[in-house]
Amino acid sequence: MNRASETKDFATQWQNLLPASTRYYCPVKFMIAKETVNVITTEVNKIKEQVTSLSPTKMIVNDIKVLVKPTLIFCMIDGKICNDVASYASTQTCYLCDAKGHE
């Protein structure tokens, strides 16, 4: 499932062969509830809180101390979730640039 590769300069510990695919992703949680703005924002805030509470990983590579801090990237979510998180009521509005559908 995971693939490691090495070059002269560095070693890659994980390389996703299909980065735009959901093949190697796993769901965070299953929940039976109506998908409302309140439920979505509550779950997003819980996940953000869990990520910020993670402690950085410390390691030594070639006598150099390395500190790896985890970050949260929402990359596999649909447009409705993006608009709810960005507080846009319409799915016709782009959550990135605020452009409307007719523009």
Biopython code that builds the backbone (N, CA, C, O; Angstrom):
import numpy as np
from Bio.PDB.StructureBuilder import StructureBuilder

atoms = [
    (1, "MET", "N", (0.824, -1.187, 0.000)),
    (1, "MET", "CA", (0.000, 0.000, 0.000)),
    (1, "MET", "C", (0.867, 1.249, 0.000)),
    (1, "MET", "O", (0.694, 2.116, -0.856)),
    (2, "ASN", "N", (1.774, 1.355, 0.921)),
    (2, "ASN", "CA", (2.651, 2.516, 0.886)),
    (2, "ASN", "C", (3.911, 2.169, 0.116)),
    (2, "ASN", "O", (4.321, 1.011, 0.035)),
    (3, "ARG", "N", (4.499, 3.185, -0.436)),
    (3, "ARG", "CA", (5.634, 2.964, -1.304)),
    (3, "ARG", "C", (6.774, 3.859, -0.857)),
    (3, "ARG", "O", (6.602, 5.073, -0.741)),
    (4, "ALA", "N", (7.911, 3.287, -0.611)),
    (4, "ALA", "CA", (9.079, 4.064, -0.218)),
    (4, "ALA", "C", (10.073, 4.059, -1.364)),
    (4, "ALA", "O", (10.232, 3.056, -2.060)),
    (5, "SER", "N", (10.733, 5.179, -1.552)),
    (5, "SER", "CA", (11.760, 5.258, -2.578)),
    (5, "SER", "C", (12.920, 6.082, -2.043)),
    (5, "SER", "O", (12.736, 6.938, -1.177)),
    (6, "GLU", "N", (14.089, 5.828, -2.550)),
    (6, "GLU", "CA", (15.272, 6.543, -2.086)),
    (6, "GLU", "C", (16.032, 7.107, -3.273)),
    (6, "GLU", "O", (16.127, 6.482, -4.330)),
    (7, "THR", "N", (16.572, 8.308, -3.074)),
    (7, "THR", "CA", (17.465, 8.920, -4.043)),
    (7, "THR", "C", (18.749, 9.274, -3.310)),
    (7, "THR", "O", (18.893, 8.964, -2.128)),
    (8, "LYS", "N", (19.667, 9.911, -3.988)),
    (8, "LYS", "CA", (20.926, 10.302, -3.348)),
    (8, "LYS", "C", (20.708, 11.275, -2.194)),
    (8, "LYS", "O", (21.324, 11.151, -1.136)),
    (9, "ASP", "N", (19.815, 12.250, -2.416)),
    (9, "ASP", "CA", (19.677, 13.344, -1.458)),
    (9, "ASP", "C", (18.713, 13.063, -0.305)),
    (9, "ASP", "O", (18.954, 13.502, 0.820)),
    (10, "PHE", "N", (17.638, 12.346, -0.568)),
    (10, "PHE", "CA", (16.658, 12.131, 0.499)),
    (10, "PHE", "C", (15.879, 10.851, 0.250)),
    (10, "PHE", "O", (15.915, 10.278, -0.839)),
    (11, "ALA", "N", (15.182, 10.420, 1.278)),
    (11, "ALA", "CA", (14.334, 9.229, 1.181)),
    (11, "ALA", "C", (12.878, 9.656, 1.329)),
    (11, "ALA", "O", (12.536, 10.390, 2.256)),
    (12, "THR", "N", (12.037, 9.208, 0.435)),
    (12, "THR", "CA", (10.608, 9.478, 0.510)),
    (12, "THR", "C", (9.967, 8.341, 1.284)),
    (12, "THR", "O", (10.104, 7.176, 0.912)),
    (13, "GLN", "N", (9.268, 8.675, 2.357)),
    (13, "GLN", "CA", (8.644, 7.650, 3.185)),
    (13, "GLN", "C", (7.279, 7.239, 2.652)),
    (13, "GLN", "O", (6.855, 6.101, 2.854)),
    (14, "TRP", "N", (6.593, 8.141, 1.982)),
    (14, "TRP", "CA", (5.279, 7.818, 1.445)),
    (14, "TRP", "C", (5.101, 8.550, 0.136)),
    (14, "TRP", "O", (5.371, 9.748, 0.050)),
    (15, "GLN", "N", (4.655, 7.850, -0.873)),
    (15, "GLN", "CA", (4.352, 8.455, -2.151)),
    (15, "GLN", "C", (3.047, 7.860, -2.641)),
    (15, "GLN", "O", (2.971, 6.666, -2.929)),
    (16, "ASN", "N", (2.027, 8.686, -2.733)),
    (16, "ASN", "CA", (0.730, 8.236, -3.206)),
    (16, "ASN", "C", (0.772, 8.179, -4.726)),
    (16, "ASN", "O", (0.994, 9.194, -5.386)),
    (17, "LEU", "N", (0.561, 7.000, -5.274)),
    (17, "LEU", "CA", (0.624, 6.833, -6.721)),
    (17, "LEU", "C", (-0.555, 7.498, -7.432)),
    (17, "LEU", "O", (-0.445, 7.848, -8.607)),
    (18, "LEU", "N", (-1.654, 7.674, -6.754)),
    (18, "LEU", "CA", (-2.844, 8.309, -7.311)),
    (18, "LEU", "C", (-3.289, 9.442, -6.387)),
    (18, "LEU", "O", (-4.254, 9.260, -5.643)),
    (19, "PRO", "N", (-2.630, 10.603, -6.400)),
    (19, "PRO", "CA", (-2.920, 11.652, -5.420)),
    (19, "PRO", "C", (-4.332, 12.231, -5.499)),
    (19, "PRO", "O", (-4.843, 12.712, -4.487)),
    (20, "ALA", "N", (-4.974, 12.201, -6.661)),
    (20, "ALA", "CA", (-6.328, 12.741, -6.772)),
    (20, "ALA", "C", (-7.386, 11.670, -6.527)),
    (20, "ALA", "O", (-8.577, 11.935, -6.690)),
    (21, "SER", "N", (-6.980, 10.488, -6.147)),
    (21, "SER", "CA", (-7.895, 9.381, -5.934)),
    (21, "SER", "C", (-8.185, 9.198, -4.449)),
    (21, "SER", "O", (-7.374, 9.566, -3.599)),
    (22, "THR", "N", (-9.328, 8.637, -4.152)),
    (22, "THR", "CA", (-9.681, 8.342, -2.759)),
    (22, "THR", "C", (-9.235, 6.947, -2.359)),
    (22, "THR", "O", (-9.620, 6.454, -1.299)),
    (23, "ARG", "N", (-8.438, 6.312, -3.184)),
    (23, "ARG", "CA", (-8.049, 4.921, -2.953)),
    (23, "ARG", "C", (-7.342, 4.719, -1.610)),
    (23, "ARG", "O", (-7.638, 3.754, -0.905)),
    (24, "TYR", "N", (-6.428, 5.598, -1.247)),
    (24, "TYR", "CA", (-5.671, 5.440, -0.007)),
    (24, "TYR", "C", (-6.215, 6.277, 1.141)),
    (24, "TYR", "O", (-5.625, 6.298, 2.221)),
    (25, "TYR", "N", (-7.319, 6.959, 0.928)),
    (25, "TYR", "CA", (-7.914, 7.765, 1.985)),
    (25, "TYR", "C", (-8.912, 6.926, 2.760)),
    (25, "TYR", "O", (-9.550, 6.034, 2.200)),
    (26, "CYS", "N", (-9.043, 7.202, 4.012)),
    (26, "CYS", "CA", (-10.055, 6.512, 4.803)),
    (26, "CYS", "C", (-10.957, 7.559, 5.454)),
    (26, "CYS", "O", (-10.493, 8.648, 5.791)),
    (27, "PRO", "N", (-12.219, 7.248, 5.630)),
    (27, "PRO", "CA", (-13.123, 8.228, 6.240)),
    (27, "PRO", "C", (-12.729, 8.512, 7.680)),
    (27, "PRO", "O", (-12.269, 7.628, 8.403)),
    (28, "VAL", "N", (-12.916, 9.744, 8.075)),
    (28, "VAL", "CA", (-12.609, 10.141, 9.443)),
    (28, "VAL", "C", (-13.640, 9.557, 10.395)),
    (28, "VAL", "O", (-13.314, 9.111, 11.496)),
    (29, "LYS", "N", (-14.901, 9.569, 9.944)),
    (29, "LYS", "CA", (-15.971, 9.150, 10.840)),
    (29, "LYS", "C", (-17.248, 8.914, 10.043)),
    (29, "LYS", "O", (-17.501, 9.599, 9.052)),
    (30, "PHE", "N", (-18.050, 7.951, 10.473)),
    (30, "PHE", "CA", (-19.385, 7.759, 9.912)),
    (30, "PHE", "C", (-20.379, 8.308, 10.909)),
    (30, "PHE", "O", (-20.261, 8.074, 12.112)),
    (31, "MET", "N", (-21.358, 9.040, 10.409)),
    (31, "MET", "CA", (-22.321, 9.672, 11.298)),
    (31, "MET", "C", (-23.685, 9.678, 10.612)),
    (31, "MET", "O", (-23.800, 10.065, 9.449)),
    (32, "ILE", "N", (-24.694, 9.257, 11.325)),
    (32, "ILE", "CA", (-26.041, 9.280, 10.771)),
    (32, "ILE", "C", (-26.725, 10.533, 11.302)),
    (32, "ILE", "O", (-27.225, 10.561, 12.426)),
    (33, "ALA", "N", (-26.736, 11.567, 10.467)),
    (33, "ALA", "CA", (-27.344, 12.846, 10.830)),
    (33, "ALA", "C", (-27.624, 13.620, 9.554)),
    (33, "ALA", "O", (-26.993, 13.383, 8.524)),
    (34, "LYS", "N", (-28.560, 14.535, 9.626)),
    (34, "LYS", "CA", (-28.835, 15.396, 8.477)),
    (34, "LYS", "C", (-27.647, 16.336, 8.287)),
    (34, "LYS", "O", (-27.123, 16.905, 9.245)),
    (35, "GLU", "N", (-27.240, 16.483, 7.040)),
    (35, "GLU", "CA", (-26.059, 17.302, 6.736)),
    (35, "GLU", "C", (-26.450, 18.779, 6.756)),
    (35, "GLU", "O", (-26.817, 19.353, 5.731)),
    (36, "THR", "N", (-26.365, 19.381, 7.944)),
    (36, "THR", "CA", (-26.696, 20.794, 8.095)),
    (36, "THR", "C", (-25.419, 21.593, 8.306)),
    (36, "THR", "O", (-24.359, 21.035, 8.589)),
    (37, "VAL", "N", (-25.539, 22.904, 8.165)),
    (37, "VAL", "CA", (-24.381, 23.783, 8.349)),
    (37, "VAL", "C", (-23.833, 23.632, 9.764)),
    (37, "VAL", "O", (-22.618, 23.615, 9.959)),
    (38, "ASN", "N", (-24.709, 23.522, 10.742)),
    (38, "ASN", "CA", (-24.277, 23.394, 12.136)),
    (38, "ASN", "C", (-23.491, 22.108, 12.360)),
    (38, "ASN", "O", (-22.440, 22.130, 13.002)),
    (39, "VAL", "N", (-23.983, 20.993, 11.843)),
    (39, "VAL", "CA", (-23.290, 19.711, 11.994)),
    (39, "VAL", "C", (-21.926, 19.760, 11.303)),
    (39, "VAL", "O", (-20.929, 19.288, 11.849)),
    (40, "ILE", "N", (-21.892, 20.331, 10.105)),
    (40, "ILE", "CA", (-20.638, 20.402, 9.341)),
    (40, "ILE", "C", (-19.604, 21.254, 10.060)),
    (40, "ILE", "O", (-18.460, 20.831, 10.224)),
    (41, "THR", "N", (-19.993, 22.448, 10.491)),
    (41, "THR", "CA", (-19.024, 23.328, 11.166)),
    (41, "THR", "C", (-18.578, 22.743, 12.498)),
    (41, "THR", "O", (-17.425, 22.921, 12.888)),
    (42, "THR", "N", (-19.464, 22.050, 13.204)),
    (42, "THR", "CA", (-19.074, 21.411, 14.460)),
    (42, "THR", "C", (-18.024, 20.329, 14.216)),
    (42, "THR", "O", (-17.034, 20.250, 14.943)),
    (43, "GLU", "N", (-18.234, 19.500, 13.202)),
    (43, "GLU", "CA", (-17.278, 18.434, 12.895)),
    (43, "GLU", "C", (-15.947, 18.997, 12.406)),
    (43, "GLU", "O", (-14.889, 18.493, 12.781)),
    (44, "VAL", "N", (-15.989, 20.032, 11.576)),
    (44, "VAL", "CA", (-14.757, 20.660, 11.093)),
    (44, "VAL", "C", (-13.972, 21.238, 12.271)),
    (44, "VAL", "O", (-12.753, 21.079, 12.342)),
    (45, "ASN", "N", (-14.653, 21.894, 13.177)),
    (45, "ASN", "CA", (-13.974, 22.458, 14.354)),
    (45, "ASN", "C", (-13.374, 21.369, 15.241)),
    (45, "ASN", "O", (-12.286, 21.547, 15.790)),
    (46, "LYS", "N", (-14.075, 20.245, 15.384)),
    (46, "LYS", "CA", (-13.536, 19.123, 16.170)),
    (46, "LYS", "C", (-12.250, 18.588, 15.540)),
    (46, "LYS", "O", (-11.271, 18.322, 16.236)),
    (47, "ILE", "N", (-12.266, 18.435, 14.212)),
    (47, "ILE", "CA", (-11.076, 17.921, 13.523)),
    (47, "ILE", "C", (-9.921, 18.906, 13.630)),
    (47, "ILE", "O", (-8.782, 18.504, 13.870)),
    (48, "LYS", "N", (-10.208, 20.199, 13.452)),
    (48, "LYS", "CA", (-9.152, 21.220, 13.593)),
    (48, "LYS", "C", (-8.558, 21.192, 14.998)),
    (48, "LYS", "O", (-7.345, 21.316, 15.167)),
    (49, "GLU", "N", (-9.407, 21.030, 15.994)),
    (49, "GLU", "CA", (-8.943, 20.966, 17.382)),
    (49, "GLU", "C", (-8.056, 19.743, 17.617)),
    (49, "GLU", "O", (-7.036, 19.833, 18.301)),
    (50, "GLN", "N", (-8.446, 18.610, 17.052)),
    (50, "GLN", "CA", (-7.643, 17.397, 17.191)),
    (50, "GLN", "C", (-6.283, 17.550, 16.512)),
    (50, "GLN", "O", (-5.270, 17.091, 17.040)),
    (51, "VAL", "N", (-6.259, 18.191, 15.347)),
    (51, "VAL", "CA", (-4.994, 18.376, 14.629)),
    (51, "VAL", "C", (-4.076, 19.322, 15.393)),
    (51, "VAL", "O", (-2.875, 19.069, 15.486)),
    (52, "THR", "N", (-4.621, 20.409, 15.944)),
    (52, "THR", "CA", (-3.776, 21.349, 16.691)),
    (52, "THR", "C", (-3.263, 20.738, 17.991)),
    (52, "THR", "O", (-2.241, 21.178, 18.518)),
    (53, "SER", "N", (-3.958, 19.736, 18.511)),
    (53, "SER", "CA", (-3.492, 19.104, 19.747)),
    (53, "SER", "C", (-2.422, 18.039, 19.493)),
    (53, "SER", "O", (-1.819, 17.533, 20.439)),
    (54, "LEU", "N", (-2.182, 17.695, 18.220)),
    (54, "LEU", "CA", (-1.125, 16.729, 17.914)),
    (54, "LEU", "C", (0.239, 17.327, 18.223)),
    (54, "LEU", "O", (0.492, 18.502, 17.958)),
    (55, "SER", "N", (1.099, 16.517, 18.778)),
    (55, "SER", "CA", (2.442, 17.011, 19.070)),
    (55, "SER", "C", (3.361, 16.745, 17.874)),
    (55, "SER", "O", (3.210, 15.737, 17.184)),
    (56, "PRO", "N", (4.301, 17.640, 17.634)),
    (56, "PRO", "CA", (5.233, 17.447, 16.517)),
    (56, "PRO", "C", (6.095, 16.206, 16.709)),
    (56, "PRO", "O", (6.377, 15.800, 17.836)),
    (57, "THR", "N", (6.503, 15.615, 15.605)),
    (57, "THR", "CA", (7.378, 14.453, 15.632)),
    (57, "THR", "C", (8.821, 14.926, 15.571)),
    (57, "THR", "O", (9.204, 15.692, 14.686)),
    (58, "LYS", "N", (9.606, 14.462, 16.519)),
    (58, "LYS", "CA", (11.020, 14.833, 16.559)),
    (58, "LYS", "C", (11.859, 13.643, 16.133)),
    (58, "LYS", "O", (11.638, 12.518, 16.583)),
    (59, "MET", "N", (12.825, 13.901, 15.260)),
    (59, "MET", "CA", (13.722, 12.837, 14.826)),
    (59, "MET", "C", (15.079, 13.433, 14.456)),
    (59, "MET", "O", (15.219, 14.641, 14.266)),
    (60, "ILE", "N", (16.048, 12.571, 14.363)),
    (60, "ILE", "CA", (17.383, 12.985, 13.973)),
    (60, "ILE", "C", (17.736, 12.279, 12.669)),
    (60, "ILE", "O", (17.696, 11.051, 12.579)),
    (61, "VAL", "N", (18.082, 13.079, 11.659)),
    (61, "VAL", "CA", (18.452, 12.558, 10.345)),
    (61, "VAL", "C", (19.841, 13.099, 10.004)),
    (61, "VAL", "O", (20.036, 14.308, 9.875)),
    (62, "ASN", "N", (20.793, 12.193, 9.863)),
    (62, "ASN", "CA", (22.180, 12.584, 9.561)),
    (62, "ASN", "C", (22.704, 13.635, 10.538)),
    (62, "ASN", "O", (23.278, 14.645, 10.129)),
    (63, "ASP", "N", (22.503, 13.391, 11.816)),
    (63, "ASP", "CA", (22.939, 14.285, 12.900)),
    (63, "ASP", "C", (22.276, 15.660, 12.850)),
    (63, "ASP", "O", (22.809, 16.615, 13.414)),
    (64, "ILE", "N", (21.139, 15.780, 12.195)),
    (64, "ILE", "CA", (20.376, 17.022, 12.151)),
    (64, "ILE", "C", (19.030, 16.758, 12.823)),
    (64, "ILE", "O", (18.329, 15.805, 12.480)),
    (65, "LYS", "N", (18.682, 17.608, 13.777)),
    (65, "LYS", "CA", (17.390, 17.468, 14.446)),
    (65, "LYS", "C", (16.290, 17.996, 13.529)),
    (65, "LYS", "O", (16.366, 19.118, 13.028)),
    (66, "VAL", "N", (15.274, 17.173, 13.319)),
    (66, "VAL", "CA", (14.158, 17.524, 12.447)),
    (66, "VAL", "C", (12.879, 17.503, 13.271)),
    (66, "VAL", "O", (12.643, 16.578, 14.048)),
    (67, "LEU", "N", (12.059, 18.530, 13.095)),
    (67, "LEU", "CA", (10.778, 18.639, 13.779)),
    (67, "LEU", "C", (9.686, 18.699, 12.718)),
    (67, "LEU", "O", (9.658, 19.627, 11.911)),
    (68, "VAL", "N", (8.790, 17.718, 12.713)),
    (68, "VAL", "CA", (7.716, 17.648, 11.723)),
    (68, "VAL", "C", (6.411, 17.998, 12.419)),
    (68, "VAL", "O", (5.979, 17.307, 13.342)),
    (69, "LYS", "N", (5.778, 19.098, 11.955)),
    (69, "LYS", "CA", (4.514, 19.536, 12.541)),
    (69, "LYS", "C", (3.362, 19.132, 11.629)),
    (69, "LYS", "O", (3.409, 19.403, 10.429)),
    (70, "PRO", "N", (2.323, 18.487, 12.172)),
    (70, "PRO", "CA", (1.182, 18.092, 11.349)),
    (70, "PRO", "C", (0.323, 19.301, 10.980)),
    (70, "PRO", "O", (0.143, 20.210, 11.790)),
    (71, "THR", "N", (-0.200, 19.309, 9.764)),
    (71, "THR", "CA", (-1.098, 20.373, 9.325)),
    (71, "THR", "C", (-2.363, 19.754, 8.746)),
    (71, "THR", "O", (-2.359, 18.607, 8.298)),
    (72, "LEU", "N", (-3.434, 20.520, 8.761)),
    (72, "LEU", "CA", (-4.716, 20.063, 8.252)),
    (72, "LEU", "C", (-4.953, 20.659, 6.875)),
    (72, "LEU", "O", (-4.872, 21.874, 6.691)),
    (73, "ILE", "N", (-5.245, 19.805, 5.919)),
    (73, "ILE", "CA", (-5.565, 20.259, 4.571)),
    (73, "ILE", "C", (-6.868, 19.578, 4.155)),
    (73, "ILE", "O", (-6.920, 18.355, 4.028)),
    (74, "PHE", "N", (-7.908, 20.366, 3.946)),
    (74, "PHE", "CA", (-9.166, 19.817, 3.455)),
    (74, "PHE", "C", (-9.020, 19.630, 1.950)),
    (74, "PHE", "O", (-9.110, 20.592, 1.187)),
    (75, "CYS", "N", (-8.798, 18.400, 1.530)),
    (75, "CYS", "CA", (-8.542, 18.177, 0.104)),
    (75, "CYS", "C", (-9.560, 17.260, -0.553)),
    (75, "CYS", "O", (-9.689, 17.290, -1.777)),
    (76, "MET", "N", (-10.265, 16.473, 0.177)),
    (76, "MET", "CA", (-11.210, 15.523, -0.421)),
    (76, "MET", "C", (-12.625, 15.775, 0.117)),
    (76, "MET", "O", (-13.241, 14.896, 0.720)),
    (77, "ILE", "N", (-13.122, 16.991, -0.116)),
    (77, "ILE", "CA", (-14.478, 17.327, 0.314)),
    (77, "ILE", "C", (-15.235, 17.912, -0.875)),
    (77, "ILE", "O", (-14.629, 18.417, -1.820)),
    (78, "ASP", "N", (-16.548, 17.839, -0.821)),
    (78, "ASP", "CA", (-17.341, 18.323, -1.948)),
    (78, "ASP", "C", (-17.650, 19.818, -1.823)),
    (78, "ASP", "O", (-17.343, 20.446, -0.810)),
    (79, "GLY", "N", (-18.260, 20.369, -2.869)),
    (79, "GLY", "CA", (-18.526, 21.806, -2.934)),
    (79, "GLY", "C", (-19.454, 22.310, -1.847)),
    (79, "GLY", "O", (-19.276, 23.422, -1.350)),
    (80, "LYS", "N", (-20.445, 21.508, -1.467)),
    (80, "LYS", "CA", (-21.377, 21.944, -0.419)),
    (80, "LYS", "C", (-20.652, 22.128, 0.909)),
    (80, "LYS", "O", (-20.886, 23.104, 1.622)),
    (81, "ILE", "N", (-19.776, 21.193, 1.235)),
    (81, "ILE", "CA", (-19.011, 21.292, 2.482)),
    (81, "ILE", "C", (-18.094, 22.509, 2.442)),
    (81, "ILE", "O", (-17.981, 23.234, 3.430)),
    (82, "CYS", "N", (-17.440, 22.738, 1.304)),
    (82, "CYS", "CA", (-16.558, 23.909, 1.160)),
    (82, "CYS", "C", (-17.334, 25.201, 1.390)),
    (82, "CYS", "O", (-16.873, 26.089, 2.106)),
    (83, "ASN", "N", (-18.509, 25.303, 0.783)),
    (83, "ASN", "CA", (-19.312, 26.512, 0.947)),
    (83, "ASN", "C", (-19.793, 26.682, 2.380)),
    (83, "ASN", "O", (-19.834, 27.802, 2.888)),
    (84, "ASP", "N", (-20.157, 25.591, 3.036)),
    (84, "ASP", "CA", (-20.594, 25.691, 4.426)),
    (84, "ASP", "C", (-19.451, 26.115, 5.344)),
    (84, "ASP", "O", (-19.648, 26.928, 6.247)),
    (85, "VAL", "N", (-18.264, 25.571, 5.117)),
    (85, "VAL", "CA", (-17.108, 25.933, 5.941)),
    (85, "VAL", "C", (-16.710, 27.388, 5.692)),
    (85, "VAL", "O", (-16.311, 28.093, 6.618)),
    (86, "ALA", "N", (-16.821, 27.839, 4.425)),
    (86, "ALA", "CA", (-16.461, 29.210, 4.070)),
    (86, "ALA", "C", (-17.601, 30.200, 4.320)),
    (86, "ALA", "O", (-17.453, 31.393, 4.054)),
    (87, "SER", "N", (-18.732, 29.714, 4.827)),
    (87, "SER", "CA", (-19.908, 30.528, 5.164)),
    (87, "SER", "C", (-20.569, 31.169, 3.953)),
    (87, "SER", "O", (-21.031, 32.307, 4.031)),
    (88, "TYR", "N", (-20.620, 30.448, 2.827)),
    (88, "TYR", "CA", (-21.360, 30.902, 1.656)),
    (88, "TYR", "C", (-22.668, 30.134, 1.601)),
    (88, "TYR", "O", (-22.680, 28.905, 1.680)),
    (89, "ALA", "N", (-23.777, 30.865, 1.466)),
    (89, "ALA", "CA", (-25.084, 30.216, 1.448)),
    (89, "ALA", "C", (-25.354, 29.526, 0.117)),
    (89, "ALA", "O", (-26.044, 28.508, 0.082)),
    (90, "SER", "N", (-24.824, 30.059, -0.972)),
    (90, "SER", "CA", (-25.097, 29.520, -2.298)),
    (90, "SER", "C", (-23.967, 28.616, -2.770)),
    (90, "SER", "O", (-22.791, 28.935, -2.591)),
    (91, "THR", "N", (-24.328, 27.489, -3.371)),
    (91, "THR", "CA", (-23.314, 26.614, -3.950)),
    (91, "THR", "C", (-22.843, 27.148, -5.298)),
    (91, "THR", "O", (-21.905, 26.608, -5.883)),
    (92, "GLN", "N", (-23.487, 28.205, -5.796)),
    (92, "GLN", "CA", (-23.095, 28.831, -7.054)),
    (92, "GLN", "C", (-21.936, 29.812, -6.856)),
    (92, "GLN", "O", (-21.383, 30.317, -7.833)),
    (93, "THR", "N", (-21.568, 30.084, -5.611)),
    (93, "THR", "CA", (-20.474, 31.010, -5.318)),
    (93, "THR", "C", (-19.202, 30.213, -5.063)),
    (93, "THR", "O", (-19.206, 29.234, -4.317)),
    (94, "CYS", "N", (-18.116, 30.644, -5.692)),
    (94, "CYS", "CA", (-16.833, 29.969, -5.501)),
    (94, "CYS", "C", (-16.303, 30.281, -4.102)),
    (94, "CYS", "O", (-16.204, 31.448, -3.722)),
    (95, "TYR", "N", (-15.967, 29.259, -3.347)),
    (95, "TYR", "CA", (-15.464, 29.460, -1.979)),
    (95, "TYR", "C", (-14.041, 29.977, -1.959)),
    (95, "TYR", "O", (-13.576, 30.436, -0.916)),
    (96, "LEU", "N", (-13.330, 29.917, -3.082)),
    (96, "LEU", "CA", (-11.948, 30.407, -3.145)),
    (96, "LEU", "C", (-11.865, 31.876, -3.530)),
    (96, "LEU", "O", (-11.167, 32.652, -2.877)),
    (97, "CYS", "N", (-12.585, 32.269, -4.607)),
    (97, "CYS", "CA", (-12.419, 33.625, -5.132)),
    (97, "CYS", "C", (-13.682, 34.460, -5.052)),
    (97, "CYS", "O", (-13.676, 35.604, -5.508)),
    (98, "ASP", "N", (-14.771, 33.938, -4.490)),
    (98, "ASP", "CA", (-16.021, 34.640, -4.298)),
    (98, "ASP", "C", (-16.720, 35.003, -5.615)),
    (98, "ASP", "O", (-17.560, 35.903, -5.636)),
    (99, "ALA", "N", (-16.384, 34.318, -6.705)),
    (99, "ALA", "CA", (-17.025, 34.575, -7.997)),
    (99, "ALA", "C", (-18.395, 33.897, -8.027)),
    (99, "ALA", "O", (-18.585, 32.813, -7.473)),
    (100, "LYS", "N", (-19.332, 34.554, -8.679)),
    (100, "LYS", "CA", (-20.691, 34.017, -8.831)),
    (100, "LYS", "C", (-20.745, 33.175, -10.106)),
    (100, "LYS", "O", (-19.838, 33.258, -10.934)),
    (101, "GLY", "N", (-21.784, 32.375, -10.275)),
    (101, "GLY", "CA", (-21.925, 31.517, -11.434)),
    (101, "GLY", "C", (-22.030, 32.260, -12.747)),
    (101, "GLY", "O", (-21.596, 31.752, -13.780)),
    (102, "HIS", "N", (-22.603, 33.463, -12.727)),
    (102, "HIS", "CA", (-22.793, 34.229, -13.965)),
    (102, "HIS", "C", (-21.556, 35.042, -14.353)),
    (102, "HIS", "O", (-21.533, 35.650, -15.423)),
    (103, "GLU", "N", (-20.539, 35.060, -13.511)),
    (103, "GLU", "CA", (-19.333, 35.867, -13.798)),
    (103, "GLU", "C", (-18.336, 35.086, -14.598)),
    (103, "GLU", "O", (-17.269, 35.604, -14.929)),
]
sb = StructureBuilder()
sb.init_structure("model")
sb.init_model(0)
sb.init_chain("A")
sb.init_seg("    ")
for serial, (resi, resn, name, xyz) in enumerate(atoms, 1):
    if name == "N":
        sb.init_residue(resn, " ", resi, " ")
    sb.init_atom(name, np.array(xyz, "f"), 0.0, 1.0, " ", f" {name:<3s}", serial, name[0])
structure = sb.get_structure()
